[in-house]
Amino acid sequence: MEIVDREMNRIDPEMKILKACSLVLTVLVFGCSQTEQAEQTKNDQPRELVPGVDIPLNPQGDIRPKKKEPKRTLGLGLEAEAPPRRLVNTAGVIQPEVTKLLERIDASRQEGPTVVAWVIDRSNSAANMVDGIRLQVQYYYDELAVEHEILEQESQDKIDEHNLHTAIYTFGETVECTLPVTRELKEAKAAFSAIPVDNTGIENSFAALKTAVDEVKQLRAEHGYEVFLVVVTDEAGDDQQLAAEIRPDLSKYAMPLYVIGVNAPFGKRAILPEHVEAGANGQGNKALINQGPETRDLEQLLLAYPAAGLSMDTVDSGYGPFTWELLCRSSGGVFLGLKAPGYTSSMLSRPGSRPVALIGSYGGSTMSKYAPDYVSRAKYDEMIQANRAVKALLEVAQMKNIPTLINYQVDFDGVDVTRLNQALSQAQLGAAQIEPALNAAYNMLVAGESDREQLTKLRWQAGYDLAMGRILAAKSRVEGYNAMLAALKRGKSFENEGSTRWLLTPAEETEAGSAVKKIGERAVEYLERVKTAHADTPWAQMAEMELQVPVGWKWMEQ
């Protein structure tokens, strides 16, 4: 008996340990289960909808009133984080901007009859972009067609809930209606594959949009259909004057315009070279590429930077081409700028240069303060006439090919005085040829300087200050260069006995005289103000690049 008691006493602790382990294991399993459930609940929480991104806007900019709940929800809710399979082409490149648009379209057609009028660019430059978008949209129509076949097996009432109508218009030099309004999904998919390429280099995009508006607005007016006007193009259009005729109808019938395209290059008309769309006859001398600017008129001084490797030619403005952006905003739609528009390196290359593309990414909250003036031509002209600084900036922005001091001679043989003077005279001649155009640009800007302090909009302040700073910097370099050469011609002795050459180098302080020094100081003052007052913007980056090369000069001997 005593032996049994001893054995029981030995077993009791072991049982206690076993029970304790079981309890810990139970807690861990239960806790993990709760964590997974909590995580799942968290993931299932609806995200906040963003007006203009997740929900279409009306022409007044308010969220459209929510309609009654649809009779049947077929897998899409805008509150879901991940889009349904029908919105994603797993076999191709996914454009998130296109996915967002398809989400809106799908939500609308579930709530009521919806017409999508696709207006598609047939040009060479847009071909790759259109092809990628086509695949993504066709996949969406494929999934809807499968869904429709399932509904056919249930009841006519459920088929009636399939409320998507499609029309397709294409444009190049001419406008074609590839597909009249139809509910046939397979026909719509096939029509997307039948879009030819136009080689004329002409994009009458607004004529195509006007045709679409005229044909679908009756469905909106008479039957109350929701209408989505979707333009797919990488250019600003060659017939923008028609926008004034289109805009009233977009507002009157509450038809939002969505443009899938390429953001305008900052202060420029194009990023693609002309050869991409030289036309059927090879009209390479014609400015056929029209992709910007983001403003109604050019508002930026076009001036080369003072050193090789410095360039801001293709900065992403963050906005679509002005007229497209204006129509989208005023109609309650959105310009959807693609980050990957399908341009190849050969398309982006100019002869003898590297490929270029839109660069730069500036914070939306910052750049929203610098939005272009989306006003009518009459209102815009009033703004120009009301301030001489604005007028001066727009005038100087129209100047083309303003020369600057590039590829200039800085190394001079100082042993032979005769040869030295000849070289100096030749270098001065080149500088003298630059000065007239620079002075003309400077005089334009100076004429508006007295109104500079009256500018209240950040975009105008940054634009004027940057233009004035850059012109003053270029003027300081050219006039200083000329003055330094003239001083050397008057005679200058080497300080070091073994020196034989004079080297002219950029310097923070100039030896060219007080007048040139004052010009340089004003240049730095304007450029530093741009850097400080407009940080994290393209203007600040351009000012910083200008300041990378000092505006003064000094002689060094070698």
C-alpha positions in Angstrom: 0.0 0.0 0.0 2.8 2.3 0.8 4.4 1.6 -2.5 1.1 2.5 -4.3 0.9 5.8 -2.4 4.4 6.7 -3.4 3.6 6.0 -7.1 0.4 8.1 -6.9 2.4 11.0 -5.4 4.9 10.8 -8.3 2.2 10.7 -10.9 0.2 13.7 -9.5 2.8 16.4 -10.5 3.1 14.9 -13.9 -0.7 15.1 -14.4 -0.6 18.7 -13.2 2.0 19.6 -15.8 0.0 17.8 -18.5 -3.1 19.7 -17.5 -1.2 23.0 -17.5 0.1 22.4 -21.0 -3.3 21.5 -22.3 -4.7 24.8 -20.8 -2.0 26.9 -22.5 -2.6 25.1 -25.8 -6.3 25.8 -25.6 -5.7 29.5 -24.9 -3.3 29.8 -27.8 -5.7 28.1 -30.3 -8.6 30.1 -29.1 -6.6 33.4 -29.1 -5.4 32.8 -32.6 -8.9 32.1 -33.7 -10.1 35.3 -32.2 -7.2 37.3 -33.8 -8.0 35.8 -37.2 -11.7 36.7 -36.8 -10.8 40.2 -35.6 -8.4 40.6 -38.6 -11.1 39.4 -41.0 -13.7 41.7 -39.5 -11.2 44.6 -39.8 -10.5 43.7 -43.5 -14.3 43.5 -44.1 -14.9 47.0 -42.9 -15.9 49.3 -45.8 -13.4 52.0 -46.8 -14.4 55.6 -47.1 -15.4 56.5 -50.6 -13.6 59.3 -52.2 -15.7 61.7 -54.4 -14.3 62.0 -57.9 -12.3 58.7 -57.4 -14.7 56.1 -56.1 -18.0 58.0 -56.7 -18.9 60.0 -59.8 -19.6 63.7 -59.2 -22.4 65.8 -60.6 -21.6 69.1 -62.5 -21.8 71.0 -59.2 -19.1 68.8 -57.7 -21.4 67.1 -55.1 -21.7 63.3 -54.7 -24.6 62.0 -56.7 -27.5 61.1 -54.5 -27.4 57.4 -53.6 -30.1 55.5 -55.5 -32.2 52.7 -54.0 -30.5 49.4 -53.4 -30.3 47.3 -56.6 -32.4 44.2 -56.7 -29.4 42.0 -57.3 -25.7 42.5 -56.6 -23.5 40.5 -58.8 -20.2 40.6 -57.0 -19.2 44.3 -57.1 -19.4 46.7 -54.2 -17.4 49.9 -54.2 -16.8 49.3 -50.5 -14.7 46.2 -51.3 -10.9 46.7 -51.2 -10.2 44.3 -54.0 -12.0 44.6 -57.4 -13.9 41.6 -58.5 -12.4 39.3 -61.0 -14.3 40.8 -63.9 -12.4 44.1 -63.5 -9.0 42.5 -63.6 -7.4 41.0 -66.7 -4.9 38.6 -65.1 -3.3 38.0 -68.4 -2.2 41.5 -69.2 -1.0 44.8 -67.7 -3.5 46.3 -65.3 -4.0 50.1 -65.4 -5.4 51.0 -62.0 -7.0 54.1 -63.4 -9.0 51.9 -65.8 -10.0 49.6 -63.0 -11.4 52.5 -61.0 -13.4 53.7 -64.0 -14.8 50.2 -64.6 -15.8 50.0 -60.9 -17.9 53.1 -61.4 -19.5 51.9 -64.6 -20.3 48.5 -63.0 -21.9 50.1 -59.9 -24.0 52.4 -62.1 -25.3 49.6 -64.4 -26.4 47.6 -61.3 -28.5 50.5 -60.2 -30.1 51.4 -63.5 -29.7 51.6 -67.3 -26.2 52.9 -68.1 -24.7 54.0 -71.4 -20.9 54.1 -71.9 -19.8 56.0 -75.0 -16.2 55.1 -75.7 -14.4 57.7 -77.8 -11.1 56.2 -78.9 -7.9 57.6 -80.5 -6.7 55.9 -83.6 -3.4 57.7 -83.9 0.0 56.0 -84.0 1.2 57.5 -80.8 -1.8 56.1 -78.8 -1.8 52.6 -80.4 0.0 50.8 -77.6 -2.0 52.6 -74.9 -5.3 51.9 -76.6 -4.4 48.2 -77.1 -3.6 47.8 -73.4 -6.8 49.4 -72.3 -8.8 47.4 -74.9 -7.6 44.2 -73.4 -8.6 45.3 -69.9 -12.0 46.5 -71.0 -12.7 43.4 -73.1 -12.0 41.2 -70.1 -14.7 43.1 -68.2 -17.1 42.6 -71.1 -16.2 38.9 -71.2 -17.1 38.4 -67.6 -20.4 40.3 -68.0 -21.3 38.1 -71.0 -20.8 35.0 -68.9 -22.9 36.6 -66.2 -25.6 37.4 -68.7 -25.7 33.8 -69.9 -26.2 32.6 -66.3 -29.1 35.1 -65.9 -30.7 33.9 -69.1 -31.2 30.5 -67.4 -33.1 32.1 -64.5 -35.7 34.7 -65.5 -36.4 37.7 -67.7 -36.6 40.0 -64.7 -33.0 39.2 -63.8 -31.9 39.8 -67.4 -33.5 43.2 -67.3 -31.2 44.1 -64.5 -28.3 43.7 -67.0 -28.4 47.4 -67.8 -25.1 48.2 -69.6 -25.3 49.8 -73.1 -22.2 50.5 -75.1 -21.3 52.7 -78.0 -17.9 53.1 -79.6 -16.6 56.1 -81.6 -13.1 56.4 -83.0 -11.2 59.3 -84.4 -8.1 60.4 -86.3 -8.5 62.8 -89.2 -12.1 61.5 -89.5 -14.7 60.4 -87.0 -16.3 57.0 -87.2 -19.1 55.3 -85.2 -17.7 51.8 -84.8 -20.6 50.6 -82.7 -24.0 52.2 -82.3 -25.6 52.0 -78.9 -26.2 48.3 -78.1 -26.7 45.9 -75.1 -25.0 43.1 -76.9 -21.8 42.5 -74.9 -20.2 40.2 -77.5 -20.7 42.8 -80.2 -19.1 45.4 -77.9 -16.1 43.2 -77.3 -15.7 42.5 -81.0 -15.9 46.2 -81.9 -13.0 47.0 -79.6 -10.8 44.6 -81.6 -11.8 46.4 -84.9 -10.2 49.8 -84.3 -7.7 50.6 -87.1 -4.7 52.9 -86.8 -4.8 56.3 -88.5 -1.6 57.5 -90.0 -2.5 61.1 -90.8 -1.1 62.5 -87.5 -4.4 64.5 -87.0 -6.6 63.9 -84.0 -10.1 65.5 -84.3 -11.0 64.2 -80.8 -13.5 66.9 -79.9 -15.4 66.3 -83.1 -15.7 62.7 -82.1 -16.8 63.6 -78.6 -19.4 66.0 -79.9 -20.8 63.2 -82.1 -21.1 60.9 -79.2 -22.7 63.6 -77.0 -25.3 64.4 -79.7 -26.3 60.8 -80.0 -26.4 59.7 -76.4 -27.9 62.8 -74.8 -31.4 61.8 -75.9 -31.1 58.6 -73.9 -30.3 60.7 -70.9 -33.0 63.2 -71.5 -35.9 60.9 -72.6 -35.1 57.7 -70.6 -33.0 58.9 -67.7 -30.1 56.6 -68.5 -26.9 57.3 -66.7 -24.2 58.3 -69.3 -20.5 57.8 -69.1 -18.5 59.6 -71.8 -15.0 58.0 -71.9 -12.3 59.4 -74.1 -9.1 57.4 -74.6 -6.3 59.5 -76.0 -2.7 60.5 -75.4 -3.0 64.0 -76.9 -4.7 67.3 -76.3 -6.6 67.3 -79.7 -6.4 69.4 -82.8 -9.9 70.8 -82.7 -10.1 72.1 -79.1 -12.2 75.0 -80.3 -15.2 72.6 -80.3 -15.0 72.3 -76.5 -17.0 75.5 -76.0 -19.9 73.8 -77.9 -19.7 70.6 -76.0 -19.4 72.0 -72.5 -23.0 73.3 -72.1 -24.5 69.9 -73.0 -22.4 68.1 -70.5 -23.7 70.4 -67.8 -27.3 70.5 -69.1 -27.7 66.7 -69.2 -25.4 65.9 -66.3 -23.1 63.7 -68.3 -19.7 63.3 -66.8 -16.6 63.1 -69.0 -13.8 60.8 -68.2 -10.5 61.0 -70.1 -8.0 58.2 -69.9 -4.7 59.7 -71.2 -1.3 61.1 -70.4 -0.7 64.1 -68.1 0.5 67.2 -69.8 4.2 68.0 -69.7 4.8 70.9 -67.3 4.7 74.1 -69.4 5.3 72.3 -72.7 3.2 71.2 -75.7 4.6 67.7 -76.1 6.9 65.0 -74.9 6.9 63.0 -78.0 9.0 64.1 -81.0 7.2 64.9 -84.3 8.5 61.8 -86.1 6.1 59.6 -84.1 3.2 61.1 -86.1 4.9 62.6 -89.2 1.8 61.8 -91.2 1.3 59.7 -94.2 3.4 62.1 -96.3 6.2 62.3 -93.8 5.4 65.9 -92.8 8.2 66.0 -90.3 8.3 69.8 -90.1 4.8 70.1 -88.8 4.1 70.3 -85.1 1.8 67.2 -85.1 2.2 66.2 -81.5 0.0 68.2 -79.1 0.0 66.9 -75.5 -0.1 70.1 -73.5 0.3 72.4 -71.8 -1.7 72.0 -68.6 -2.6 75.7 -68.8 -4.8 77.5 -71.2 -1.8 79.3 -72.7 1.9 78.6 -72.3 2.9 80.2 -69.0 6.6 79.2 -68.7 9.8 80.7 -70.1 11.4 78.3 -72.5 15.2 78.6 -71.9 18.0 76.1 -72.0 19.9 75.4 -68.8 23.5 76.6 -68.4 25.2 73.2 -68.3 25.0 69.9 -70.1 23.0 67.3 -68.2 20.6 69.8 -66.7 17.1 69.4 -68.1 13.5 69.8 -67.0 12.0 69.4 -70.4 9.6 66.5 -69.5 8.3 67.1 -66.0 4.9 65.7 -65.2 2.6 68.6 -64.5 0.2 66.5 -62.5 -2.7 67.7 -64.7 -4.2 66.6 -68.0 -4.0 68.8 -71.1 -5.9 72.0 -70.3 -9.1 71.6 -72.4 -9.6 67.9 -71.4 -9.1 68.7 -67.7 -11.5 71.7 -68.0 -14.3 69.6 -69.5 -13.7 66.7 -67.0 -13.9 69.0 -64.0 -16.8 71.1 -65.2 -18.9 68.0 -66.0 -18.2 66.1 -62.8 -15.8 63.6 -64.4 -12.1 63.0 -63.9 -9.0 63.1 -66.0 -7.2 59.8 -65.4 -3.5 60.2 -66.2 -1.7 56.9 -66.9 1.7 56.3 -65.5 2.5 53.7 -68.2 1.0 54.9 -71.5 2.8 52.3 -73.6 5.4 54.6 -75.2 8.5 52.7 -76.5 12.1 54.1 -76.3 12.1 54.6 -80.1 8.9 56.8 -79.7 10.5 58.9 -77.0 13.9 59.4 -78.7 14.9 62.4 -80.8 17.7 62.0 -83.3 21.0 62.1 -81.4 19.5 62.1 -78.0 18.4 59.7 -75.3 14.8 58.6 -74.8 12.7 61.0 -72.6 9.6 60.5 -70.6 7.5 62.4 -68.1 9.5 62.6 -64.9 8.9 64.0 -61.4 6.3 63.3 -58.8 5.0 66.2 -56.7 2.6 65.9 -53.8 -1.0 66.2 -54.7 -1.8 68.3 -51.7 1.0 70.7 -52.5 0.3 70.9 -56.3 -3.4 71.4 -55.7 -2.6 74.9 -54.5 -1.0 75.6 -57.9 -3.9 74.4 -60.1 -4.3 76.1 -63.4 -7.1 78.6 -63.9 -9.9 76.6 -65.3 -11.9 79.5 -66.6 -13.3 80.6 -70.0 -11.1 82.3 -72.6 -12.8 85.6 -71.9 -12.1 85.4 -68.1 -8.5 84.3 -68.7 -7.9 87.3 -71.0 -9.3 89.6 -68.3 -6.8 88.2 -65.9 -4.0 88.8 -68.3 -5.0 92.4 -68.8 -5.5 93.1 -65.1 -1.9 92.5 -64.2 1.2 93.5 -66.1 3.3 90.8 -64.5 0.9 88.1 -65.8 0.9 89.7 -69.2 4.7 89.9 -69.3 5.0 86.2 -68.4 2.7 85.1 -71.1 4.4 87.3 -73.7 7.9 85.9 -72.8 6.5 82.4 -72.8 5.7 82.8 -76.5 9.3 83.5 -77.4 11.0 80.5 -79.0 14.6 79.5 -79.2 16.0 82.1 -76.8 19.8 81.6 -77.0 21.9 81.1 -73.9 25.6 80.7 -73.3 26.3 77.1 -74.1 29.4 75.5 -75.6 31.4 78.7 -75.1 35.2 78.9 -75.1 36.8 79.2 -71.7 40.4 78.1 -72.4 42.8 80.7 -74.0 46.5 80.5 -74.9 48.1 83.4 -73.1 51.6 83.1 -74.6 51.0 84.6 -78.0 49.2 88.0 -77.4 48.1 88.3 -81.1 46.5 84.9 -81.2 45.0 85.5 -77.8 43.3 88.7 -78.9 42.0 87.0 -82.0 40.5 84.2 -79.9 39.0 86.6 -77.5 37.4 88.7 -80.3 35.9 85.5 -81.8 34.5 84.5 -78.5 33.0 87.9 -77.9 31.3 87.8 -81.2 29.4 84.7 -80.2 28.3 86.2 -76.9 27.2 89.4 -78.7 24.9 87.4 -80.9 23.1 86.0 -77.8 22.5 89.3 -76.1 19.7 90.8 -78.2 17.2 88.0 -77.6 18.0 87.8 -73.9 17.6 91.6 -73.6 14.2 91.4 -75.4 13.0 88.7 -73.0 14.3 90.7 -70.0 12.6 93.9 -71.1 9.3 92.1 -71.4 9.5 90.8 -67.9 10.8 94.1 -66.4 7.7 95.8 -67.9 5.6 93.8 -65.5 7.8 93.9 -62.4 5.9 96.7 -60.8 2.8 94.5 -60.6 4.6 91.5 -59.2 3.6 92.2 -55.6 -0.1 92.3 -56.6 0.0 88.6 -57.7 -2.1 86.5 -55.2 -2.1 83.1 -56.9 0.9 80.8 -56.2 1.1 79.6 -59.8 1.6 83.1 -61.1 4.0 84.1 -58.4 6.2 81.1 -59.0 6.0 81.4 -62.8 7.0 85.1 -62.8 9.8 84.8 -60.3 11.3 81.8 -62.0 11.2 83.5 -65.4 12.8 86.7 -64.1 15.4 84.8 -62.1 16.4 82.6 -65.0 16.6 85.5 -67.5 18.7 87.6 -65.0 21.0 84.6 -64.5 21.4 84.1 -68.3 22.0 87.8 -68.7 24.6 87.9 -65.9 26.5 85.0 -67.4 26.5 86.4 -71.0 27.3 90.0 -70.1 29.9 88.9 -67.5 31.5 86.6 -70.0 31.8 89.4 -72.5 33.2 91.8 -69.9 35.8 89.3 -68.7 37.0 88.8 -72.3 37.2 92.5 -72.8 39.2 93.0 -69.6 41.7 90.3 -70.7 42.1 91.9 -74.1 43.1 95.1 -72.3 46.0 93.3 -70.8 46.5 91.0 -67.8 49.8 89.4 -66.6 50.2 85.9 -65.2 50.9 85.8 -61.4 52.7 82.5 -61.7 55.9 82.4 -63.8 55.1 79.0 -65.3 51.5 79.8 -66.4 50.7 79.8 -70.1 46.9 79.6 -70.3 43.9 81.6 -69.0 40.8 79.6 -67.9 37.5 81.4 -67.4 35.5 79.6 -64.7 32.0 80.2 -63.2 32.2 81.8 -59.7 29.9 83.0 -57.0 31.5 86.4 -57.1 32.2 88.1 -60.4 35.2 90.2 -61.5 33.2 91.7 -64.4 32.2 94.9 -62.7 29.5 96.4 -60.5 26.7 96.5 -63.1 27.0 92.8 -64.0 27.4 92.0 -60.3 24.1 93.7 -59.5 22.3 91.6 -62.3 23.7 88.4 -60.8 22.6 89.3 -57.3 19.1 90.0 -58.5 19.1 86.6 -60.3 20.1 84.8 -57.1 17.5 86.7 -55.1 14.6 85.7 -57.4 15.7 82.1 -57.7 16.2 81.7 -54.0 12.7 83.1 -53.4 11.3 80.5 -55.7 13.1 77.7 -53.8 11.9 78.9 -50.5 8.3 80.0 -51.2 7.4 77.2 -53.5 9.3 74.2 -52.1 8.4 70.7 -53.4 7.2 72.0 -56.8 8.6 71.9 -60.3 9.3 75.7 -60.1 11.5 75.1 -57.0 13.4 72.3 -58.7 14.0 74.4 -61.8 15.3 77.3 -59.7 17.6 74.9 -57.9 18.9 73.6 -61.3 19.6 77.1 -62.5 21.5 77.9 -59.3 23.8 74.8 -59.8 25.9 77.0 -62.2 27.2 80.2 -60.6 26.2 83.4 -62.3 29.7 85.1 -62.0 33.1 84.6 -63.5 36.8 84.6 -62.5 40.1 84.1 -64.3 42.3 81.2 -63.4 45.8 80.6 -64.8 47.4 77.4 -65.7 
